Amino acid sequence: MAEPAQPGGGDEDPPEPPLAERCRNDAAFWLLGLCNNTPYVVMLSAAHDILRPPEMPPAPRNGSRYDCSPISTGAVLLADILPTLLIKLAAPFCIHLLPYNLRVVAVTAAAWGSFALVAAAAGVAVSLVGVVLASASSGLGEVTFLALSSLYPSSALSCWSSGTGAAGLGGALAYLGLTQAGLSPPRALLPLLLLPPLTLLSYFCLLRPPQAPPPAQEPLLGPGPDVGLGAAQKWKVVKRIFKHMAPLGFVYFAEYFINQGLLELLYFPESSLTHSEQYRWYQLLYQAAVFASRSSLRCCRFRPIWVLALLQGLTAGVLLGAVAAPFLPGLGAAFALVLLEGLLGGTAYGNAFLNVRTESPRAEREFAAAAGSVSDSAGIALAAGAALGAHRAFCPAP
């Protein structure tokens, strides 16, 4: 695919391509969202297994009713988000030095390496290096494809959002299914090595150049998301989108504090499911709810993101209380709360970026999308620290 060019100013959407071309582009963005987020999701779904070697006995490891792992799954979240956060902080200001084509190749290589490394890893430390690669791939990909979607009609953003939701559901379901079928947790990642090449096919073969003047640049030479914007203009963009991105950051803080700080401690020993199986089902139900809510962007618009942030905070408070003083009647109640958490998170993600898009002039949309992507990662990084603190508070040292 030829490098996309920077569009001109104005608040209108880019021109609509012919129907067949629009369908190709929408399908490409859906597949790009699927492939980009799957490594990140799978690493979190496998967090309990990455930190719990197969030879470790199933009995509680430290006498705690929480059946604590030696290391919190927040450690995996930290390894899975810090590279993404660093990339997102720097990318809006310097990523124009790397054209889109090279970025996509880097995203694909890092994703493939992450699956291969974790599948072959002999210990926790090597596995965490693979998690870091997955994070770098996902972070660079999100900045790249969110910026790229601004050069296309708004349906591209909707399809990207739906694809990222499908990555959550598909990644969690694939990991759960492969492990339930008898594959050991590391080997369950091997079939996923087929996904990164699909990123290359989607971008270079399926996606068409955007219908925006001037004509597209030669491959590997196109501009990035900050071309034509000075430092003062960028700062004005950041201030304008803050009202949407700050509550989104809080939504993700509460969401990932639940996922990686509380769900590993929300253990029901009377259930027929083992602790690891309960954790995988939590992740699967959460991702199913995220997929449903991220796919509803075309028909369900929600502008006040702060309302979603408040509801997500209340959900986290209820689950924290359930961990500290168990009052939930059973695993089904926990599953219901996890579904609610996923619905709130997916709704907030898609609508926050659509709000940013609709309120930004076309000349600023690439930068606004790239800069806005920092908020969810910042919230997740803070959640990782809180998750490690929760593990220390509830799990006594062995």
VOKOL-402638 format. One record per residue (C-alpha): residue number from 1; residue in one letter; y, x, z. Coordinates in nm, 4 decimals. Layout:
k:NUM	r:a	yy:Y	xx:X	zz:Z
...
***
This chain:
k:1	r:m	yy:0.0000	xx:0.0000	zz:0.0000
k:2	r:a	yy:0.3500	xx:0.1254	zz:-0.0818
k:3	r:e	yy:0.5800	xx:0.1870	zz:0.2109
k:4	r:p	yy:0.7964	xx:-0.1164	zz:0.2990
k:5	r:a	yy:1.1696	xx:-0.0860	zz:0.2591
k:6	r:q	yy:1.4369	xx:-0.1824	zz:0.5106
k:7	r:p	yy:1.5691	xx:-0.5313	zz:0.4380
k:8	r:g	yy:1.9306	xx:-0.6208	zz:0.4175
k:9	r:g	yy:2.1299	xx:-0.8087	zz:0.6794
k:10	r:g	yy:2.1373	xx:-1.1785	zz:0.7438
k:11	r:d	yy:1.9639	xx:-1.4212	zz:0.9726
k:12	r:e	yy:1.7345	xx:-1.5845	zz:0.7170
k:13	r:d	yy:1.3646	xx:-1.5207	zz:0.6862
k:14	r:p	yy:1.2443	xx:-1.2828	zz:0.4129
k:15	r:p	yy:1.1720	xx:-1.4680	zz:0.0879
k:16	r:e	yy:0.8385	xx:-1.6477	zz:0.0662
k:17	r:p	yy:0.5907	xx:-1.4820	zz:-0.1732
k:18	r:p	yy:0.3584	xx:-1.6884	zz:-0.3955
k:19	r:l	yy:0.0926	xx:-1.8830	zz:-0.2056
k:20	r:a	yy:-0.1971	xx:-1.6509	zz:-0.2915
k:21	r:e	yy:0.0003	xx:-1.3455	zz:-0.1836
k:22	r:r	yy:0.1150	xx:-1.5135	zz:0.1382
k:23	r:c	yy:-0.2465	xx:-1.5980	zz:0.2254
k:24	r:r	yy:-0.3430	xx:-1.2347	zz:0.1679
k:25	r:n	yy:-0.0613	xx:-1.1124	zz:0.3899
k:26	r:d	yy:-0.1395	xx:-1.3606	zz:0.6671
k:27	r:a	yy:-0.5077	xx:-1.2638	zz:0.6568
k:28	r:a	yy:-0.4120	xx:-0.8948	zz:0.6678
k:29	r:f	yy:-0.1918	xx:-0.9386	zz:0.9754
k:30	r:w	yy:-0.4649	xx:-1.1407	zz:1.1487
k:31	r:l	yy:-0.7180	xx:-0.8640	zz:1.0831
k:32	r:l	yy:-0.4705	xx:-0.5945	zz:1.1878
k:33	r:g	yy:-0.4141	xx:-0.7739	zz:1.5181
k:34	r:l	yy:-0.7904	xx:-0.8088	zz:1.5664
k:35	r:c	yy:-0.8666	xx:-0.4427	zz:1.4929
k:36	r:n	yy:-0.5676	xx:-0.3048	zz:1.6819
k:37	r:n	yy:-0.6326	xx:-0.4740	zz:2.0156
k:38	r:t	yy:-1.0116	xx:-0.4646	zz:2.0244
k:39	r:p	yy:-1.0451	xx:-0.1037	zz:2.1564
k:40	r:y	yy:-0.7994	xx:-0.1793	zz:2.4378
k:41	r:v	yy:-0.9777	xx:-0.5024	zz:2.5322
k:42	r:v	yy:-1.3281	xx:-0.3560	zz:2.5193
k:43	r:m	yy:-1.2296	xx:-0.0694	zz:2.7482
k:44	r:l	yy:-1.1034	xx:-0.3158	zz:3.0074
k:45	r:s	yy:-1.4128	xx:-0.5341	zz:2.9704
k:46	r:a	yy:-1.6241	xx:-0.2220	zz:3.0270
k:47	r:a	yy:-1.4107	xx:-0.0970	zz:3.3171
k:48	r:h	yy:-1.6620	xx:-0.1937	zz:3.5860
k:49	r:d	yy:-1.9430	xx:-0.0212	zz:3.3932
k:50	r:i	yy:-1.7377	xx:0.2904	zz:3.3116
k:51	r:l	yy:-1.6726	xx:0.3464	zz:3.6820
k:52	r:r	yy:-2.0242	xx:0.2573	zz:3.7960
k:53	r:p	yy:-2.2935	xx:0.4971	zz:3.6706
k:54	r:p	yy:-2.6270	xx:0.3303	zz:3.5816
k:55	r:e	yy:-2.8122	xx:0.5154	zz:3.8560
k:56	r:m	yy:-2.5860	xx:0.3679	zz:4.1275
k:57	r:p	yy:-2.7769	xx:0.1083	zz:4.3365
k:58	r:p	yy:-2.6637	xx:-0.2554	zz:4.3172
k:59	r:a	yy:-2.6185	xx:-0.2847	zz:4.6931
k:60	r:p	yy:-2.2628	xx:-0.2600	zz:4.8331
k:61	r:r	yy:-2.1509	xx:0.1010	zz:4.8180
k:62	r:n	yy:-1.9335	xx:0.1099	zz:5.1296
k:63	r:g	yy:-2.0426	xx:-0.1747	zz:5.3528
k:64	r:s	yy:-1.7671	xx:-0.4039	zz:5.2256
k:65	r:r	yy:-1.8312	xx:-0.7672	zz:5.1305
k:66	r:y	yy:-1.6341	xx:-0.6943	zz:4.8116
k:67	r:d	yy:-1.9122	xx:-0.4690	zz:4.6742
k:68	r:c	yy:-1.6459	xx:-0.2115	zz:4.5891
k:69	r:s	yy:-1.6848	xx:0.0566	zz:4.3248
k:70	r:p	yy:-1.5884	xx:0.4091	zz:4.4342
k:71	r:i	yy:-1.2854	xx:0.3901	zz:4.2034
k:72	r:s	yy:-1.0755	xx:0.0822	zz:4.1295
k:73	r:t	yy:-1.0883	xx:-0.0646	zz:3.7798
k:74	r:g	yy:-0.7127	xx:-0.0153	zz:3.8045
k:75	r:a	yy:-0.7865	xx:0.3495	zz:3.7209
k:76	r:v	yy:-0.9217	xx:0.2399	zz:3.3832
k:77	r:l	yy:-0.6185	xx:0.0146	zz:3.3362
k:78	r:l	yy:-0.3892	xx:0.3079	zz:3.4153
k:79	r:a	yy:-0.5660	xx:0.5264	zz:3.1583
k:80	r:d	yy:-0.5556	xx:0.2316	zz:2.9152
k:81	r:i	yy:-0.1819	xx:0.1657	zz:2.9478
k:82	r:l	yy:0.0115	xx:0.4864	zz:3.0259
k:83	r:p	yy:-0.0257	xx:0.6380	zz:2.6761
k:84	r:t	yy:0.0696	xx:0.2998	zz:2.5268
k:85	r:l	yy:0.3780	xx:0.2790	zz:2.7486
k:86	r:l	yy:0.4927	xx:0.6328	zz:2.6644
k:87	r:i	yy:0.4487	xx:0.5652	zz:2.2919
k:88	r:k	yy:0.6396	xx:0.2371	zz:2.3127
k:89	r:l	yy:0.9257	xx:0.3940	zz:2.5087
k:90	r:a	yy:0.9755	xx:0.6681	zz:2.2513
k:91	r:a	yy:0.8749	xx:0.4949	zz:1.9304
k:92	r:p	yy:1.1737	xx:0.2665	zz:1.8658
k:93	r:f	yy:1.4013	xx:0.5713	zz:1.8632
k:94	r:c	yy:1.1966	xx:0.8283	zz:1.6734
k:95	r:i	yy:0.9075	xx:0.6593	zz:1.4966
k:96	r:h	yy:1.1042	xx:0.6525	zz:1.1684
k:97	r:l	yy:0.9997	xx:1.0174	zz:1.1341
k:98	r:l	yy:0.6445	xx:0.8914	zz:1.0691
k:99	r:p	yy:0.6071	xx:0.6537	zz:0.7718
k:100	r:y	yy:0.3940	xx:0.3429	zz:0.8064
k:101	r:n	yy:0.1024	xx:0.4821	zz:0.6070
k:102	r:l	yy:0.0570	xx:0.7848	zz:0.8319
k:103	r:r	yy:0.0910	xx:0.5721	zz:1.1431
k:104	r:v	yy:-0.1886	xx:0.3419	zz:1.0290
k:105	r:v	yy:-0.4168	xx:0.6392	zz:0.9615
k:106	r:a	yy:-0.3415	xx:0.7775	zz:1.3106
k:107	r:v	yy:-0.4106	xx:0.4381	zz:1.4702
k:108	r:t	yy:-0.7463	xx:0.4163	zz:1.2931
k:109	r:a	yy:-0.8551	xx:0.7687	zz:1.3827
k:110	r:a	yy:-0.7698	xx:0.7236	zz:1.7519
k:111	r:a	yy:-0.9543	xx:0.3907	zz:1.7707
k:112	r:w	yy:-1.2672	xx:0.5355	zz:1.6111
k:113	r:g	yy:-1.2557	xx:0.8376	zz:1.8414
k:114	r:s	yy:-1.2214	xx:0.6183	zz:2.1507
k:115	r:f	yy:-1.5391	xx:0.4203	zz:2.0783
k:116	r:a	yy:-1.7353	xx:0.7332	zz:1.9868
k:117	r:l	yy:-1.6246	xx:0.9267	zz:2.2939
k:118	r:v	yy:-1.6958	xx:0.6543	zz:2.5512
k:119	r:a	yy:-2.0315	xx:0.5683	zz:2.3891
k:120	r:a	yy:-2.1406	xx:0.9319	zz:2.4112
k:121	r:a	yy:-1.9737	xx:1.0161	zz:2.7427
k:122	r:a	yy:-2.1843	xx:1.1767	zz:3.0160
k:123	r:g	yy:-1.9457	xx:1.1016	zz:3.3012
k:124	r:v	yy:-1.6437	xx:0.9069	zz:3.4197
k:125	r:a	yy:-1.3905	xx:1.1786	zz:3.3309
k:126	r:v	yy:-1.4958	xx:1.1973	zz:2.9645
k:127	r:s	yy:-1.5040	xx:0.8169	zz:2.9427
k:128	r:l	yy:-1.1461	xx:0.8001	zz:3.0695
k:129	r:v	yy:-1.0404	xx:1.0372	zz:2.7895
k:130	r:g	yy:-1.1875	xx:0.7856	zz:2.5461
k:131	r:v	yy:-0.9915	xx:0.5106	zz:2.7201
k:132	r:v	yy:-0.6729	xx:0.7139	zz:2.6734
k:133	r:l	yy:-0.7450	xx:0.7375	zz:2.2990
k:134	r:a	yy:-0.7918	xx:0.3594	zz:2.2835
k:135	r:s	yy:-0.4576	xx:0.3172	zz:2.4565
k:136	r:a	yy:-0.2779	xx:0.5499	zz:2.2156
k:137	r:s	yy:-0.4270	xx:0.3651	zz:1.9204
k:138	r:s	yy:-0.3303	xx:0.0228	zz:2.0525
k:139	r:g	yy:0.0228	xx:0.1263	zz:2.1526
k:140	r:l	yy:0.1099	xx:0.2929	zz:1.8246
k:141	r:g	yy:-0.0485	xx:0.0057	zz:1.6343
k:142	r:e	yy:0.1439	xx:-0.2640	zz:1.8202
k:143	r:v	yy:0.4790	xx:-0.0924	zz:1.7654
k:144	r:t	yy:0.3940	xx:-0.0372	zz:1.3987
k:145	r:f	yy:0.2626	xx:-0.3822	zz:1.3097
k:146	r:l	yy:0.5166	xx:-0.5815	zz:1.5113
k:147	r:a	yy:0.7940	xx:-0.3926	zz:1.3305
k:148	r:l	yy:0.6193	xx:-0.4387	zz:0.9977
k:149	r:s	yy:0.5822	xx:-0.8158	zz:1.0531
k:150	r:s	yy:0.9619	xx:-0.8482	zz:1.0634
k:151	r:l	yy:0.9697	xx:-0.7686	zz:0.6889
k:152	r:y	yy:0.7525	xx:-1.0731	zz:0.6149
k:153	r:p	yy:0.7939	xx:-1.4496	zz:0.6739
k:154	r:s	yy:0.7399	xx:-1.5665	zz:1.0327
k:155	r:s	yy:0.3809	xx:-1.6677	zz:0.9560
k:156	r:a	yy:0.2961	xx:-1.2955	zz:0.9679
k:157	r:l	yy:0.3955	xx:-1.2818	zz:1.3359
k:158	r:s	yy:0.1915	xx:-1.5951	zz:1.4093
k:159	r:c	yy:-0.1140	xx:-1.4443	zz:1.2406
k:160	r:w	yy:-0.0672	xx:-1.1113	zz:1.4193
k:161	r:s	yy:-0.0443	xx:-1.2960	zz:1.7533
k:162	r:s	yy:-0.3590	xx:-1.4972	zz:1.6749
k:163	r:g	yy:-0.5435	xx:-1.1824	zz:1.5660
k:164	r:t	yy:-0.4613	xx:-1.0028	zz:1.8899
k:165	r:g	yy:-0.5916	xx:-1.3054	zz:2.0788
k:166	r:a	yy:-0.9091	xx:-1.2994	zz:1.8694
k:167	r:a	yy:-0.9468	xx:-0.9313	zz:1.9591
k:168	r:g	yy:-0.9534	xx:-1.0264	zz:2.3237
k:169	r:l	yy:-1.2115	xx:-1.2992	zz:2.2798
k:170	r:g	yy:-1.4195	xx:-1.1117	zz:2.0218
k:171	r:g	yy:-1.4103	xx:-0.7819	zz:2.2106
k:172	r:a	yy:-1.5074	xx:-0.9348	zz:2.5439
k:173	r:l	yy:-1.7747	xx:-1.1564	zz:2.3824
k:174	r:a	yy:-1.9199	xx:-0.8680	zz:2.1812
k:175	r:y	yy:-1.9406	xx:-0.6440	zz:2.4855
k:176	r:l	yy:-2.0904	xx:-0.9181	zz:2.7012
k:177	r:g	yy:-2.3397	xx:-1.0175	zz:2.4310
k:178	r:l	yy:-2.4525	xx:-0.6640	zz:2.3537
k:179	r:t	yy:-2.5023	xx:-0.5758	zz:2.7194
k:180	r:q	yy:-2.6794	xx:-0.9074	zz:2.7923
k:181	r:a	yy:-2.9056	xx:-0.8339	zz:2.4934
k:182	r:g	yy:-3.0237	xx:-0.5189	zz:2.6661
k:183	r:l	yy:-2.8022	xx:-0.2401	zz:2.5314
k:184	r:s	yy:-2.6795	xx:-0.0011	zz:2.7969
k:185	r:p	yy:-2.3006	xx:-0.0234	zz:2.8536
k:186	r:p	yy:-2.2172	xx:0.3011	zz:2.6663
k:187	r:r	yy:-2.4447	xx:0.2200	zz:2.3706
k:188	r:a	yy:-2.2942	xx:-0.1294	zz:2.3445
k:189	r:l	yy:-1.9819	xx:0.0319	zz:2.1993
k:190	r:l	yy:-2.1574	xx:0.1886	zz:1.8993
k:191	r:p	yy:-2.1539	xx:-0.1248	zz:1.6733
k:192	r:l	yy:-1.7767	xx:-0.1429	zz:1.7248
k:193	r:l	yy:-1.7342	xx:0.1818	zz:1.5282
k:194	r:l	yy:-1.7228	xx:-0.0436	zz:1.2201
k:195	r:l	yy:-1.3890	xx:-0.1974	zz:1.3230
k:196	r:p	yy:-1.1437	xx:0.0943	zz:1.2697
k:197	r:p	yy:-1.2238	xx:0.1270	zz:0.8955
k:198	r:l	yy:-1.1399	xx:-0.2441	zz:0.8657
k:199	r:t	yy:-0.7838	xx:-0.1552	zz:0.9716
k:200	r:l	yy:-0.7526	xx:0.0754	zz:0.6704
k:201	r:l	yy:-0.8926	xx:-0.1874	zz:0.4330
k:202	r:s	yy:-0.6621	xx:-0.4572	zz:0.5712
k:203	r:y	yy:-0.3489	xx:-0.2453	zz:0.5399
k:204	r:f	yy:-0.4095	xx:-0.0499	zz:0.2198
k:205	r:c	yy:-0.6096	xx:-0.3065	zz:0.0195
k:206	r:l	yy:-0.5277	xx:-0.6556	zz:0.1468
k:207	r:l	yy:-0.1638	xx:-0.6444	zz:0.2574
k:208	r:r	yy:0.0962	xx:-0.6681	zz:-0.0197
k:209	r:p	yy:0.4426	xx:-0.5030	zz:-0.0077
k:210	r:p	yy:0.7095	xx:-0.7306	zz:0.1441
k:211	r:q	yy:0.9287	xx:-0.9402	zz:-0.0855
k:212	r:a	yy:1.2534	xx:-0.7836	zz:0.0295
k:213	r:p	yy:1.5166	xx:-0.5839	zz:-0.1621
k:214	r:p	yy:1.5660	xx:-0.2977	zz:-0.2320
k:215	r:p	yy:1.2389	xx:-0.2041	zz:-0.4057
k:216	r:a	yy:0.9783	xx:-0.0454	zz:-0.1822
k:217	r:q	yy:0.9895	xx:0.3305	zz:-0.1378
k:218	r:e	yy:0.7213	xx:0.5680	zz:-0.2571
k:219	r:p	yy:0.4151	xx:0.5903	zz:-0.0303
k:220	r:l	yy:0.4598	xx:0.8070	zz:0.2809
k:221	r:l	yy:0.8379	xx:0.8210	zz:0.2401
k:222	r:g	yy:0.9611	xx:0.4817	zz:0.3686
k:223	r:p	yy:1.2084	xx:0.4237	zz:0.6536
k:224	r:g	yy:1.1235	xx:0.3194	zz:1.0077
k:225	r:p	yy:1.2533	xx:0.0544	zz:1.2431
k:226	r:d	yy:1.5794	xx:0.2227	zz:1.3470
k:227	r:v	yy:1.7201	xx:0.3120	zz:1.0047
k:228	r:g	yy:2.0802	xx:0.1921	zz:0.9776
k:229	r:l	yy:2.1273	xx:0.1227	zz:1.3500
k:230	r:g	yy:2.3422	xx:0.3438	zz:1.5684
k:231	r:a	yy:2.2874	xx:0.4093	zz:1.9403
k:232	r:a	yy:2.5485	xx:0.1525	zz:2.0470
k:233	r:q	yy:2.3964	xx:-0.1126	zz:1.8211
k:234	r:k	yy:2.0484	xx:-0.0406	zz:1.9538
k:235	r:w	yy:2.1703	xx:-0.0771	zz:2.3112
k:236	r:k	yy:2.3245	xx:-0.4142	zz:2.2250
k:237	r:v	yy:1.9905	xx:-0.5264	zz:2.0804
k:238	r:v	yy:1.8075	xx:-0.4192	zz:2.3976
k:239	r:k	yy:2.0537	xx:-0.6115	zz:2.6174
k:240	r:r	yy:2.0233	xx:-0.9220	zz:2.3997
k:241	r:i	yy:1.6419	xx:-0.9378	zz:2.4092
k:242	r:f	yy:1.6182	xx:-0.8525	zz:2.7807
k:243	r:k	yy:1.6303	xx:-1.2211	zz:2.8811
k:244	r:h	yy:1.3010	xx:-1.2763	zz:2.6988
k:245	r:m	yy:1.1274	xx:-0.9456	zz:2.7629
k:246	r:a	yy:1.1897	xx:-0.9151	zz:3.1406
k:247	r:p	yy:0.9985	xx:-1.2352	zz:3.2242
k:248	r:l	yy:0.7280	xx:-1.1319	zz:2.9762
k:249	r:g	yy:0.6942	xx:-0.8043	zz:3.1664
k:250	r:f	yy:0.6474	xx:-0.9973	zz:3.4912
k:251	r:v	yy:0.3885	xx:-1.2257	zz:3.3298
k:252	r:y	yy:0.1887	xx:-0.9182	zz:3.2340
k:253	r:f	yy:0.2342	xx:-0.7561	zz:3.5748
k:254	r:a	yy:0.0844	xx:-1.0616	zz:3.7476
k:255	r:e	yy:-0.1800	xx:-1.1027	zz:3.4764
k:256	r:y	yy:-0.3145	xx:-0.7491	zz:3.4920
k:257	r:f	yy:-0.2880	xx:-0.7267	zz:3.8682
k:258	r:i	yy:-0.5283	xx:-1.0206	zz:3.8638
k:259	r:n	yy:-0.7565	xx:-0.8733	zz:3.5974
k:260	r:q	yy:-0.7840	xx:-0.5163	zz:3.7243
k:261	r:g	yy:-0.6779	xx:-0.5509	zz:4.0869
k:262	r:l	yy:-0.8333	xx:-0.8758	zz:4.2068
k:263	r:l	yy:-1.1200	xx:-0.9804	zz:3.9817
k:264	r:e	yy:-1.3360	xx:-0.6820	zz:4.0753
k:265	r:l	yy:-1.2929	xx:-0.7934	zz:4.4393
k:266	r:l	yy:-1.3482	xx:-1.1650	zz:4.3727
k:267	r:y	yy:-1.7245	xx:-1.1445	zz:4.4200
k:268	r:f	yy:-1.9571	xx:-1.4383	zz:4.4904
k:269	r:p	yy:-2.2872	xx:-1.2911	zz:4.6190
k:270	r:e	yy:-2.4545	xx:-1.6342	zz:4.6278
k:271	r:s	yy:-2.4236	xx:-1.6654	zz:4.2475
k:272	r:s	yy:-2.7209	xx:-1.5915	zz:4.0216
k:273	r:l	yy:-2.4939	xx:-1.3513	zz:3.8300
k:274	r:t	yy:-2.4670	xx:-0.9904	zz:3.9428
k:275	r:h	yy:-2.1309	xx:-0.8409	zz:4.0313
k:276	r:s	yy:-2.1003	xx:-0.6683	zz:3.6928
k:277	r:e	yy:-2.1982	xx:-0.9893	zz:3.5116
k:278	r:q	yy:-1.9400	xx:-1.1902	zz:3.7042
k:279	r:y	yy:-1.6732	xx:-0.9369	zz:3.6066
k:280	r:r	yy:-1.7709	xx:-0.9539	zz:3.2385
k:281	r:w	yy:-1.7563	xx:-1.3357	zz:3.2468
k:282	r:y	yy:-1.4098	xx:-1.3229	zz:3.4050
k:283	r:q	yy:-1.2952	xx:-1.1025	zz:3.1183
k:284	r:l	yy:-1.4557	xx:-1.3241	zz:2.8549
k:285	r:l	yy:-1.3010	xx:-1.6482	zz:2.9860
k:286	r:y	yy:-0.9616	xx:-1.4831	zz:3.0210
k:287	r:q	yy:-0.9736	xx:-1.3573	zz:2.6636
k:288	r:a	yy:-1.0869	xx:-1.6992	zz:2.5328
k:289	r:a	yy:-0.7799	xx:-1.8578	zz:2.6923
k:290	r:v	yy:-0.5529	xx:-1.5856	zz:2.5520
k:291	r:f	yy:-0.6928	xx:-1.6420	zz:2.2030
k:292	r:a	yy:-0.6345	xx:-2.0171	zz:2.2231
k:293	r:s	yy:-0.2766	xx:-1.9819	zz:2.3457
k:294	r:r	yy:-0.1788	xx:-1.6995	zz:2.1084
k:295	r:s	yy:-0.3166	xx:-1.9002	zz:1.8157
k:296	r:s	yy:-0.1047	xx:-2.2042	zz:1.9024
k:297	r:l	yy:0.2282	xx:-2.0387	zz:1.8201
k:298	r:r	yy:0.2885	xx:-2.2401	zz:1.5026
k:299	r:c	yy:0.2580	xx:-2.5743	zz:1.6799
k:300	r:c	yy:0.3595	xx:-2.5008	zz:2.0418
k:301	r:r	yy:0.7030	xx:-2.3456	zz:2.0947
k:302	r:f	yy:0.8111	xx:-2.2521	zz:2.4473
k:303	r:r	yy:1.1524	xx:-2.0917	zz:2.4974
k:304	r:p	yy:1.1960	xx:-2.0541	zz:2.8789
k:305	r:i	yy:0.9605	xx:-1.7591	zz:2.9339
k:306	r:w	yy:1.0697	xx:-1.7392	zz:3.2996
k:307	r:v	yy:0.8821	xx:-2.0639	zz:3.3732
k:308	r:l	yy:0.5599	xx:-1.9016	zz:3.2527
k:309	r:a	yy:0.6394	xx:-1.5966	zz:3.4668
k:310	r:l	yy:0.6765	xx:-1.8158	zz:3.7751
k:311	r:l	yy:0.3467	xx:-1.9945	zz:3.7108
k:312	r:q	yy:0.1665	xx:-1.6640	zz:3.6517
k:313	r:g	yy:0.3041	xx:-1.5280	zz:3.9766
k:314	r:l	yy:0.1745	xx:-1.8346	zz:4.1629
k:315	r:t	yy:-0.1690	xx:-1.7880	zz:4.0042
k:316	r:a	yy:-0.1768	xx:-1.4264	zz:4.1207
k:317	r:g	yy:-0.0741	xx:-1.5355	zz:4.4709
k:318	r:v	yy:-0.3574	xx:-1.7892	zz:4.4919
k:319	r:l	yy:-0.6171	xx:-1.5355	zz:4.3783
k:320	r:l	yy:-0.4830	xx:-1.2700	zz:4.6155
k:321	r:g	yy:-0.5205	xx:-1.5209	zz:4.8985
k:322	r:a	yy:-0.8755	xx:-1.5974	zz:4.7830
k:323	r:v	yy:-0.9626	xx:-1.2277	zz:4.8022
k:324	r:a	yy:-0.8001	xx:-1.1755	zz:5.1429
k:325	r:a	yy:-0.9414	xx:-1.4916	zz:5.3046
k:326	r:p	yy:-1.2083	xx:-1.6481	zz:5.0814
k:327	r:f	yy:-1.1418	xx:-2.0199	zz:5.0386
k:328	r:l	yy:-1.2516	xx:-2.0902	zz:4.6810
k:329	r:p	yy:-1.5514	xx:-2.3270	zz:4.6775
k:330	r:g	yy:-1.7416	xx:-2.1197	zz:4.4239
k:331	r:l	yy:-1.7451	xx:-1.9188	zz:4.1051
k:332	r:g	yy:-1.6401	xx:-2.2205	zz:3.8961
k:333	r:a	yy:-1.3033	xx:-2.2425	zz:4.0731
k:334	r:a	yy:-1.2435	xx:-1.8740	zz:4.0061
k:335	r:f	yy:-1.3307	xx:-1.9281	zz:3.6388
k:336	r:a	yy:-1.0740	xx:-2.2121	zz:3.6176
k:337	r:l	yy:-0.7969	xx:-1.9940	zz:3.7594
k:338	r:v	yy:-0.8837	xx:-1.7139	zz:3.5183
k:339	r:l	yy:-0.8600	xx:-1.9600	zz:3.2271
k:340	r:l	yy:-0.5139	xx:-2.0696	zz:3.3468
k:341	r:e	yy:-0.4052	xx:-1.7068	zz:3.3740
k:342	r:g	yy:-0.5084	xx:-1.6395	zz:3.0137
k:343	r:l	yy:-0.3320	xx:-1.9508	zz:2.8798
k:344	r:l	yy:-0.0062	xx:-1.8515	zz:3.0495
k:345	r:g	yy:-0.0268	xx:-1.4911	zz:2.9301
k:346	r:g	yy:-0.1006	xx:-1.5742	zz:2.5671
k:347	r:t	yy:0.1718	xx:-1.8396	zz:2.5508
k:348	r:a	yy:0.4283	xx:-1.5981	zz:2.6936
k:349	r:y	yy:0.3412	xx:-1.3163	zz:2.4494
k:350	r:g	yy:0.3696	xx:-1.5102	zz:2.1252
k:351	r:n	yy:0.6759	xx:-1.7109	zz:2.2232
k:352	r:a	yy:0.8697	xx:-1.4147	zz:2.3624
k:353	r:f	yy:0.8396	xx:-1.2214	zz:2.0360
k:354	r:l	yy:0.9140	xx:-1.5309	zz:1.8287
k:355	r:n	yy:1.2284	xx:-1.5894	zz:2.0377
k:356	r:v	yy:1.3344	xx:-1.2299	zz:1.9751
k:357	r:r	yy:1.2713	xx:-1.2665	zz:1.6033
k:358	r:t	yy:1.4617	xx:-1.5925	zz:1.5602
k:359	r:e	yy:1.7629	xx:-1.4648	zz:1.7566
k:360	r:s	yy:1.7897	xx:-1.1308	zz:1.5734
k:361	r:p	yy:1.9629	xx:-1.0654	zz:1.2400
k:362	r:r	yy:1.7222	xx:-0.9359	zz:0.9774
k:363	r:a	yy:1.8739	xx:-0.5874	zz:0.9866
k:364	r:e	yy:1.7841	xx:-0.5590	zz:1.3578
k:365	r:r	yy:1.4424	xx:-0.7262	zz:1.3642
k:366	r:e	yy:1.2292	xx:-0.4156	zz:1.3163
k:367	r:f	yy:1.3991	xx:-0.2356	zz:1.6033
k:368	r:a	yy:1.4049	xx:-0.5481	zz:1.8251
k:369	r:a	yy:1.0316	xx:-0.6026	zz:1.7780
k:370	r:a	yy:0.9483	xx:-0.2384	zz:1.8495
k:371	r:a	yy:1.1780	xx:-0.2202	zz:2.1530
k:372	r:g	yy:1.0528	xx:-0.5510	zz:2.2919
k:373	r:s	yy:0.6941	xx:-0.4283	zz:2.2890
k:374	r:v	yy:0.7782	xx:-0.2029	zz:2.5862
k:375	r:s	yy:0.8026	xx:-0.4948	zz:2.8292
k:376	r:d	yy:0.4391	xx:-0.6023	zz:2.8450
k:377	r:s	yy:0.3193	xx:-0.2414	zz:2.8746
k:378	r:a	yy:0.5686	xx:-0.1692	zz:3.1540
k:379	r:g	yy:0.4411	xx:-0.4713	zz:3.3445
k:380	r:i	yy:0.0799	xx:-0.3620	zz:3.2921
k:381	r:a	yy:0.1544	xx:-0.0083	zz:3.4122
k:382	r:l	yy:0.3075	xx:-0.1442	zz:3.7338
k:383	r:a	yy:0.0051	xx:-0.3706	zz:3.7723
k:384	r:a	yy:-0.2261	xx:-0.0695	zz:3.7495
k:385	r:g	yy:-0.0480	xx:0.0917	zz:4.0437
k:386	r:a	yy:-0.0675	xx:-0.2337	zz:4.2410
k:387	r:a	yy:-0.4390	xx:-0.2633	zz:4.1547
k:388	r:l	yy:-0.5089	xx:0.0834	zz:4.2950
k:389	r:g	yy:-0.3209	xx:-0.0162	zz:4.6118
k:390	r:a	yy:-0.5252	xx:-0.3378	zz:4.6448
k:391	r:h	yy:-0.8480	xx:-0.1410	zz:4.6095
k:392	r:r	yy:-0.7442	xx:0.0946	zz:4.8891
k:393	r:a	yy:-0.6400	xx:-0.2000	zz:5.1105
k:394	r:f	yy:-0.9560	xx:-0.4060	zz:5.0718
k:395	r:c	yy:-1.2178	xx:-0.1341	zz:5.0247
k:396	r:p	yy:-1.2736	xx:0.0992	zz:5.3209
k:397	r:a	yy:-1.3545	xx:0.4595	zz:5.2433
k:398	r:p	yy:-1.7313	xx:0.5230	zz:5.2269
***
